[in-house]
Amino acid sequence: MITERQSRFRESYINQISPWYHGLVHVGVMYSVGISAILWCVGQLSSPTWEWWLIIPIAIAGNFVEWGMHMHVMHRLKDVFALRAIYDRHTRQHHQYFTDNDTNIHSVREFRIVFFPWRVLIVLVVASALLGWLVSLLLGADAGYMVPVTMIGHYLVYETFHFCCHVPENAFVRHCPLINTIRRHHSAHHNMGVMMHINMNLTLPLADWALGTSDLDRGLLGHLFNGYDTRHQKPALVQIMDKYRRAQVQEERVTLEGPRLDENDLRALSSAGRVVPG
């Protein structure tokens, strides 16, 4: 159940959204540009064979970059203009708007708090083009085009999965493989007590499994196809999460910068995996 603290923040945030903002335009432009860029790159391919296999290592690397950006930029303040803005939008806004007490949106207007601004896609397109050019110098043009195809595709999957984590409960998100896994995974991440340390992936929980930052005690396949199952959650984390769902604890111990964890909380987090310094 949503707490008064979260309800107050939501009301304040919605009141500050520009009257010019429209969620469907936001999402429509993002997907149109992203898909168009992918199709253009595919159209430039001449006769790829083995180059298609490059999608796998690029996607795996992207999964770890996703983890690193989430852990070390979106949840760790870097006092640099663009990085500071990412932290502010994520930790100080997104994680105040959504907690595991209530992770759902209820209107198209709320797309603004779920999807990244357009400039993120623009930066990604430019970065992927530069990396693709470098790869093309080493492995040929077809190999180079696999970089933006995979990076932009990964971004669109990220946004789609994240959206599925914040829509109201329905049969699709509950029963669709991988989607149901990441929905539970991300809901646990939104707990105020563990949000700075646990469940940083938004596509597949590969890096969380490999780097010890998952709330589950399972193997890789168990992580990928866990669905809504909570039986494998680490007991130490369950205790912290139960504690920080309480309205009084949120009022007393949670700030815009995240939770003020006590020594017992830190010991429990450490026993369940790894605590990444702030």
N, C-alpha and C positions, 0 to 999 in steps of 0.2 A: 504493500500500500504506500502511495506517495506521501512523503512527509511535508510538513508545513514549510520547511526550509527549501525543499526542492520546488514546491508549488510557488513560493515567492519569487524564486529565481526565474522560473518559466514565465511568469506573468511579466516580470521586468524585461526579460529578453525579447519576448514577442512584441511588446510595446515599442521597442527600439528598432524593429525591422522596418526598412524603408517602404513606404507605400508603393514604390515603383517595383519592388521585388515580386517576381512570380516564380514559384517553384517549378512549374512545368517548362517554362522558358529556360530556366537554369539547367535543368536536366536534359531537355531537348537539345540545346546547343552543345552541351558536353558530349553526349553520346553521338550526335551527328558529326562533330569534328573528329572525335576519337575513331569512330568506325570508318569515316572517310579517309583518314590518314592511314589506317591499316589497309584498306582496299587499294589505295594508291600505291603503297609499298608492294603489295602482292602483285599489282599490275606491272610493276617494274621488273619483276623476276624474269630471268631468261629461261634457264633450264635447271632449276634446283633439284638435287638428288639428296646427297648426304647433308646438305645445308639445313634441311628441315629438322634434323636431329639437334641442331643448335638451340632450338626452342627449349629443350629440357634443361640444360645447364643454365641458360639465361634466366628461365623462370625460377629455378631453385635459388640462383644468386639473388634474384629480385625478392624472393621470400625472406631472405636474411636481411636485405637492405630495408625492406618493409619493417621488419622487427627492429632494426637499428634506428630507423627514423622515429618509430613510435616510442621506443624506450628512451633514446638519447636526445631527441629534439622535441617531440610532442609532449613528453613528460619530464624533461630536464631543461630548465631555463638557460638559454644561451643568449647573452645580451648583445645580439646582433640583430639589425632591423628585421630582416625577413624571418630569421629563426625565432626571434622574440614574438613575432606576429603569429607564427604557427603554434607556439606554446600557449599563447594567450587564447587563441581560438579553441584549442583542444582541452588543455587542463582547466583553464579558468572559465570556459564557457560550456563546451560539450559535456564535460564530466560533472558540471553542476546541473546541467539541464537533464541529463540522464543518469540515474543510478539504478542498481539492480532492484530497487523498490518499484521503479517504473521506467522501462527502457523504450516505451512506445511513443510514436508521434500520432497526432490525431487530425492533422490538416496538411494540405499541400504547402501552406505557408511555412511549415516547420521543416521543409526540405533544406532550408538555409542552414540549419544546425546539424544536418546529417552529411550533406555533400560538400566537398571542397570547392573553393572559388575557382572560376575559370582559369585564373592565372597559374594554378598548379598544373593543369593540363598543358598549358602553353610552355611552361618551363620543362615539363617532361618531354614534350615533342622535340624541343630544341636539344635537350640533353641526349635523347635517344638518337637523334640525327647525327650529332657529333660522335657519339660512341660507335654508331653504325658505320660512319665514314672511316674511323680508325680501323675497325674490324675489316672493312672492305679492302683496305690497303694490305692487310696481312693474308686474308683468306678469299678475297674476291667479292664482287658486287652482291651476288646472291646471299652470301653469308652476312654481308653488311646490312642488308634489308631485314634480316631476321631479328636484328636488335630492336628497331622501333616497332616491328610487328609484335614482338613479345612484350616489350616494356609498356606500350600503350594498351595492349590487350590485358596485361596484368593490372594496370590501373583501372580499366573498366570493370574487370572482375572484382577488384577491391571495392569499388564504389557500389557495385550491385550487391555483393555479399553484405556490405555494411548497411545498405538500405534494408535488406532482408532481416537484419538484426534489430531494426528499430520500427518496423511496421507492426500493427497489432497481430496477435496470434491468429494463425489460419492454418488450413490443412496443408498448404504447400510448404510453408516454412517448417512445419512440424515433421513432415514425412519425407521431404526431398533430401537425399543423401548429400553430405558435405554442407549444404545450407543449414540443416538442423544442427550439425556439429558446431559450425561457427557461430550460430545464434546463441547456443548455450555457452560456448566458450567466451563470447564477447559480453554476454550478460554478466558472467562472473567477473570479467575484467572491470565492469562498471561498479563493482562494489567499492564503496568509499575507502575501505580499509586496505585493499590490495591493489588498487588501480595503478599505483606507481611502479609495480614490480611484477605483476602476473598477467599472462595471456595477452601478449602484445601482437600476435598475428591477427590479420583480418581476412586473409584468404584461407590457405590451409595452415593448420597449427604445426608446421614442420619445424620452424626455427624454435618455437617455444618448447617443443619436445626435445630437440637436440641440445638446447642451451639451458635446460632445467628451469624454465620460467612458466611451466604449465601448472594449472591447478589439479591436473589429473596424474595419477600414478598408473600409467598404462604404456604399452608399446606403441610403435608408430602407427600400425594399422588400427589399433584401438583408439588412438587419437583421431585419426582421419574419419572413422566411421562410428564415433561415440554417440552421435545424436544428442538427445536430451538426457542421457543417462548420467546421474549424479553419484552412482554407487562408488565410483573410483576417485572421487575428490579426496585430496589429502586432508586428514582429520584436523591438522593444525590450522590449515587455511579455513576450513569450515567454521571453526571457533571464531576466528577473526571476522569472517564475513557475517556471521550471525550478530556479532557485537556491533558492527558498523552499519547494520540495517536499522538499528534503533534510532528513533528521532532524537532522543536526548543526547546520545553519543555523537550524532552528526552535528548537533548544535554546539556541543562543547569541544569537539576534537577535530572538526573538519574545517579547513579554510579554502580559499580560492586556489591556494598552492598545493592542496592535497591534505591528507590526514596528518595529525601530529601523533605519530605512533609512539607508544611507551615501550619500555624494555621487554615486557612480555610479548608484545606484538612483534617486535623485531626478532626475538628469539624464535617465535613460532614461524615467521616467514623464513628465517635462515634454516630452520630444521626441515622446511618443506621444499627447499630449493636454493635459490641464490637471491640475495638482496643486492640490488645494484645501487651504489651510492648516488645520492642526489647531486 
